[in-house]
């Protein structure tokens, strides 16, 4: 169990490079968010290019596929923070597919 705890701590430490330090209500947040989001996207693009190159062995492909999956999770985290920051600033992003509310009121506007 101690070995598992150590492995988990190492994994969290590796992910710290993607953690944003600036509060969502500060101007510096957006600069940090953009830099981190760009870094994640570039890593994803690089991994996809390596996977498409055909020059990797099966073990390397599996490792890169795992990293790509992890980066997609990090991207989701960054997008969630972006939504929170926008809401704090008074903006809301309308996403009808995520809305669990009844759309009858919206339908009444069009008829």
N, C-alpha and C positions, 0 to 999 in steps of 0.2 A: 504493500500500500504506500509506503514511504517513497518508493521509486516512482509510482504513478503520480504522487503529489509533486515530486520534483519535475517530472516530465510536463505536467500541467503548468507549473510555474514557468518553465522554460518556454512553453508555447505562448503563454500570456506575455512574457517579456518580448518575444519576437513580434507580437501584434501591437505592442506599445508604439511602434513607429507610425501607426495609423491613427492613434488616439489624438483627438483635438484637445488642446489645452485651453484655448480661448473660450470664454462663456459665449453662448449663442446671442446674447444681447449686446455684444461689443463689436466695434468696427473690425478689429483684427480677426474676428471669427471668419469672415468671408475670404480674406487673404489666405489664411491657414487652410480653410476648407477647400479652396480652389487648388492649392498646391498639393494637398493630400489626394484629392480626387483625381487630379491629373497624373500623379504618381501611380495610383492604382490602375487607371485606364492604360497607361503606358506599359505597366507590367503585364496586364492582360493581353495587350496587343503583341508584346514580345513573346509571351508564352504561346499564343496561337501561332505565331510565325515559326517558332521552334518546332511545335508539334506538326506543322504542315511541311517542314523541311524534309522529313523522311530520314533524317540522319541520327535518330535517337533509338536507343534500345528500349525494350519493353519496360524495364525498371524505371528508366528516365521518363518515359511517357506517363507512367503511373504517378510518379512524383509531381510532374508538371500538371497533370490533370487534377491532382489533389490541391496544388497551389492555386490553380485557376478557380476551383470551387471555393477555396478560402477567400480569394480576392473578390468573388461575387458576394460573399457574405459581408466583407468589409465595405464594398460598394453600397450594399443595402443599409448598413449602419450609417454611412455618410449621407445617404439620401434621407434617412429618417431624421438626422440632425438638421439637414437643410430644411425639411418641412417644419420642424420645431422652431428654427430660427425665423422662418418666414411668418409663422403664426405669432411669434413674439412681436414681430414688427407690424402686425395687423393685417398680414396677407394670408389668404387661405387658398390653397390649390384645390379646385373642384375636381374630384375624381369620382364620377358616377358609379363606376364598377366597384368601388370600395365603400360606397355609401350603403348603409344598412337601413336608411330611412325610407319611408313610404314616398313615392314620387308622384302621388295624386295631385299635390299642390302644384308641382311643376307642370303637369299635364293640363291643369286648369288654365294656366297662363296662355297656352297655345290654342285653346278652343273657345 
